[in-house]
Amino acid sequence: MKIKNQNPIIDLYLLNKFLYKYFFFFAIINLILFYFSSENLYFIFYFFSVLIFLILISKYIKEDYFCFFAQISSIFLIILTQLTFIISFVLSKILYEINFENFLNYFFFCDLKTYALANIYLSFFSISLILINKIIPLELIAAVRKKVNNFNFDFKNNKLYILIIFCIFIEFIYLFTGRLGSQLSGGFIVKNAEFIQNLNEYDDVNWYTQFYYFITSFHLFLNLLFFSKKKDNESKFSLYFILVSLILNFLFYGFFVRRMAIQFFLIAVVFFIFFKKLKITPKFALFGALIFFLTFQFTNLLQTIRTNESYNLSTNKTLLEILKEGKIQKYFFEDDRMYSAKGVISSNISKRILNNHELASLFYHKTGETNILKGQLLLNHFIRAIPSKIFPSKHNYPVAEPLVSTVTDSPLFNNDTTDSFQSFSFADFGILGLLIYPLVLNLLFLCFYKIINLGIINNFTCLFIFILFFPMYSIRITETNITDWLVLLRNILIFILMFNFILSKMDSQK
């Protein structure tokens, strides 16, 4: 039975109480696994742990649950860590036919015991995230929640059509002007990009690369608004129009990074449930599973495009050039290409999807016992969020693997690996990272709450900001860094006033 009380104090108290218990439970089962290291036991414990969580959490979660940043972040940190282990475990058995201990040793430079220790650390990191969340005034959270729930659906379709066409027009401009590249080129072709010597890569970040995310997210927001007010007597033209819009939106949104397609799916489902005030029925769950399957197949296509071994793509080719060459089409019509690509994809998923292995590798190589970064990583993340035009030498301040590798013997950080708050916190401050990084994250949460609650920000824009930020503290929480959050915060301050003006006009001209 769902809790009906709308008081955020009561809602947060009940949710936090449940999460404290569950995170302690997760810490205890990992302590047991540390002393009884059996890979099958890990699989069984994590499987039932996730199942128990999904059964119990339903009575605490409401349609507007995304307003609770710290709580949702901690949930995704713990649950995704277990789910990725389960998936990686199964795929490793199918693809490599070796025990998981050897799999961890060979690819991630850790073992089952240090992986259990890493998850214990993650448990207390999540608990700390919620405890320190008390620095954010409840009145502010309540005000934001009220703003979200006061959303008005009373607007005309013709205004939606105009805005959707505007978004599609902008997206095609990116395509036909050659701004869009392959994933090998970072998603964008940035002309006259500066080569960064110490990073051995080009600076492919520009105002139009940042703006693209806002346009595709705005397009998704508009599609969701249409579906939220769709009636049974809707014309066939309207339905066909929005279907085409949704497909194009999905293609443009999900092109660059594999996880973006999954991100698109998550945003669409969560906010559609909120808009429609839906209950999760078996029929809805089945439909969601079907859409997720189609989404996953699309990510396979994206990974195929990205895989140089499959198509030998040049790093400077635009998406338009790739389409004209017909190489993408071969994915669907050449069996040998499909088989080869899917093999690469499955192997990549099994190795890339596993979360928290980076912290386990730090523990395995005894990082932090004598040497830590002492806050340098955190400082450099803030520096890297400064626009290049203001601070051109910011690339001289390394972050992530180049910096972490200076305090660890783990070979994992000699190459690209997962960015995670928990591993960065330990490399930066040792055990004190359990307090310092959750504090920083909560201060960033506070900034987002403050922006959303500004009087100038209308209810439409408020929800649009949520759609922009929601992936960062949910599905991407296991592979993101503070720079990403700061850049998004910076870009919201730069771009959001324009969208706020458009949405205000849409709201006032009913």
ABEGO torsion letter per residue (X at the ends): XBBABABAAAAAAAAAAAAAAAAAAAAAAAAAAAABBBAAAAAAAAAAAAAAAAAAAAAABBAAAAABAAAAAAAAAAAAAAAAAAAAAAAAAAAAGBBAAAAAAAAAGBBAAAAAAAAAAAAAAAAAAAAAAAABBAAAAAAAAAAAAABBABBBAAAAAAAAAAAAAAAAAAAAAGABBBAAAGGBBBBGBBBBAAAGBBBABBAAAAAAAAAAAAAAAAAAAAAAABBAABBAAAAAAAAAAAAAAAAAAAAABAAAAAAAAAAAAAAAAAAAGBBBBAAAAAAAAAAAAAAAAAAAAAAAAABAAAAGBBAABBAAAAAAAGAAAAAAABAAAAAAAAAAAAAAAAAAABBGAAAAAAAAAGBGAABBAGGAAAAAAAAAABBAAABAAAAABBBEAAAAAAABABAAAABBBBBBAAAAAAAAAEAAAAAAAAAAAAAAAAAAAAAAABAABBAAAAAAAAAAAAAAABAAAABBBAAAAAAAAAAAAAAAAAAAAAAAAAAABX
